[in-house]
């Protein structure tokens, strides 16, 4: 019975239909091949947004040709009755749903993100080792720009099973931590005061936020962590650079020696 139903889905394919199907497939392949040769060549002669638009047409053309070819061929092979179409669309819907389960999960996570607000435009976040500023929150993904000016799209799906580090959490305050590694033989109080003065005199410092110096003694020397806040989160790297450059200069002026870390000790220190 099931075999008869499956056989009933298909038409008797004649030789003319086979030739027509072969021609449609050949014509489709030719168009796709031609688009993959002509459009990149055309893009090389354009600039800016026009070039990017033409390059984006390559996959779009391929999808459109595939859809049109499918619409042309399917009625030649399958009996287009209401019962058959319901069965085909049901099977297609199941296959598409299974294939797009991650996409749907990202959409649901996007709705959850709107409610919970784990990130907002302007936040500096780290997801899966990628750190950057949130520029846009779409239904499926969040668009980030890294400090190296690379645009990264992170699916909201990451909400379910990844830690999301938000450095400023919707506010203007973002802590910058600058590390200094010094040899153990020095006056710690003097160095602590010096680093606080370096932060206080920075043109990027936000004075209403605290400036903290953390000191930790290590086998190789002394580790200083200078914690302060820039006026604007987007200034965090200029701020860190300013603190590092002026901090090193001031430390050299009081004849403090910097630590030489051995390979086994030269590892990142977690906050």
N, C-alpha and C positions, 0 to 999 in steps of 0.2 A: 504493500500500500504506500509506504513512504517512498519507495523507488519510483512508483508511478507518479507521485506528486512531484518529485524532483525532475523526472523526464518531462512532465507537463509544463514545466517552467520554460523549456527551450523550444524554439522553432526548428523546423527542418531547414537546415542551411543548404542553399543551392550553390552551384558553382559561381553564378553571378554575384551572390552575396559574399562568397569567399574572396572573389577578385576585388569587390568594392571595399571590403574590410582591409585587405592587404594594401590597397591604394590609400585608404585613410591613414593607416599606420605609417606607410612610407612617406606620405605628405606631411604628417605630424612630425616625424623624425627629421625630415628635411628642414621644416620651419625652425625646430628647436636648434638643430645644428647651425643653421644660418644665423639665428639670433645670437648664438654664443660666439660667432665670428664677427658679425657686423657691429653689434652693439658695443663690445669692448673697443673695437677700432674707432667707432664714432666717439666714445667717451674720451679717448686719448686726444681728440681734437677739441675738447671742450674744457671748461674750467669751473671751479666752484660748485655751486648747487646743481648746475646743469649736468656736470659730469657725474655727480653722485646719483642724480635722478635717472640718467641713462643706464648706469650700472645696476640700479635697483630694478630696472625693467627686465633684466635677464631671467631671474627666477620667476618673476610675475608672468612673463611670456610663456615659460615652460608650464606653469600651473594652468594658465588659460587654455593652452593648446591641449593639454591632457584632459581637462574637463570637457571641452568641445568634442574631442575625439571619442570620449566615453559616451557622451550623449548621442552621438551619431551611431556608434557601433551597437550599443546595448539593445535598442529596439529591433535590430536586425537579427539578434540571436535569441532574445527572450520574448515570450508572449506577454505583451503589456496589458494584461487584464488587471482588474482591481485587486483580486486575490493575490496574484503574483507580485504586484507592486507592493502590497502590504508586507508580504513575506520578505521581499528583497530589501525594502526600506528598514524592516525590523532587524534583519541580519546586519545590514550596513550600519544601523544605529548602534547595535551592540558592539560591532568591531570598532567603530569610531570612538564610542564611549570608553572602551578598554584602552585604545591607543592614546586617548587624550585625558586619561585619569589624572596625570600629573598637572596638566593645564587646568583642569577643573579644580583640583586641590589648591593650586596657586590662586585661582579666583576666590575660593572660599577663604583662604588665608588673607587675601587682600581685604575682604570685608571685615575679618577679625582685626586686621591692622588699623582700619579706620576707627574701630571701636576702642582698641587698647592703646593705640598710638605708641608703638615701640620706636617709631621714627617719624620725623616730620621733615618737610623741605627746610634746608638750612642746618639740619643736624649732621654731626660728624660721627659716623658709625663704622664699626668693623664687623663684617660678616664673612665667615670662612677664610679668615686671613687677609681679606681685602678691606682697606681703610679708605674712606673718602667722604665727601660731602653729598648729602641727599639733594638732588636737583629736582626730581619729579617722582611722584608716586602714582603709578598706573594701576589698572585693575589686576594685572597679572604680575607685574614686577616693579621694583624700585630702581630708579636710575641714579647712579652715583658717579661722581667725578673724583678720581684719585689725585693725590698731590702731584703726580706726573702728568696730569691733564688727560688721563685715559678714562673714557666713559665705560662704565660697567653696569650691566643690567642683572640684578639679583632677583630671582623669582621669590614671591612671597612664600612659596613652599618652604623656604629655609626657616620660617617661623616655627615649624612643627618640631624640628629636631636639631637646631643649631643655636648656639649662644649668640646674642646680638649685643655688642658693646656700643653704648651710646655715650659719647664723650661730653656732650653739652645738654642733651635731653630737652630740647626746645628752648633753652635759655641762652643768654649771651656769654655765660661763663664756661670756659673750657680750660682745664688745667694742663699746663705744659711742664714736663719733667725733663730737666737737663742733668746729665750725669758727668761727674768728674772723678777720675781715678788717680789718687795721689799715693806717694810712698808714705809709710807710717810715721816717719820722723819729722813732725811739724807741730805747730801750735793749733790744735783743732778749734779753739775759741776764736782765734784770729781769722782762720780760714772761713769759719761759719759766718762771722760778721762781714767779711769781705764779700762773700757770695750774696748775702742779703743786700748789701749796698749795690752790687752789680745789678740785681733785679730791680731795686728801687729806682735806679737812674736810667733804666731802659726806656726809650721813647714808646715802646709797645705795651708797657705794664699797666694793668688795671689796678689802681691803688686801693680801691675799696675792698679788694679781695686779699686774703692773707698770703704772705710769703713765708715759706717754710723750708728749712734746710734739714734733711735727714742724714745722719752720720752712721755708717756701719763699718765696723772693723772686720777686715778680711785677712786671710793668711798672706796675701800678696801685698797688702797695704790698707788704705782707707777709702771707702766708697762714699762720695757725697752725692745726694740727690737734691737739686734745687727745684722746688715746686712753686710755680707762680702762674698768674692768669694774664693772657693778653687782653687788650681792649676789645678786639673782635676775634672770634674763633678762626676766621680766615687768615689772621696774622700769626698763627701758631708757629709756622716754620720760620718766618722772619724773626719772631721772638726767640725761638730756640737758637737760631744762628747767632743772633746778637748776644745772647747770654753766654754761649760757648766761646765766641771770639773774644769778647771783653773779659770773661772770666779767666780764660787762659792767660791773657796779657797781664791781668792783675796778679794772678798767682805767680807768674814768672817774676814780676816786679818785687815780690817779697821772698824770692829765692826758694819757692816750694818745688820739690821734685815730683814729677809725675811717675806713676807706677808703670812698670813694664810687666804686663800680664803674660804668664806662660800660656801655651795653647790650652792646657786643661782647665785654666781659670777664665779664659776669654770666652765666656758664654753670656747670653742675654740674662739680665736680672729681672725677674718678674716684680710687679708693683707690690 
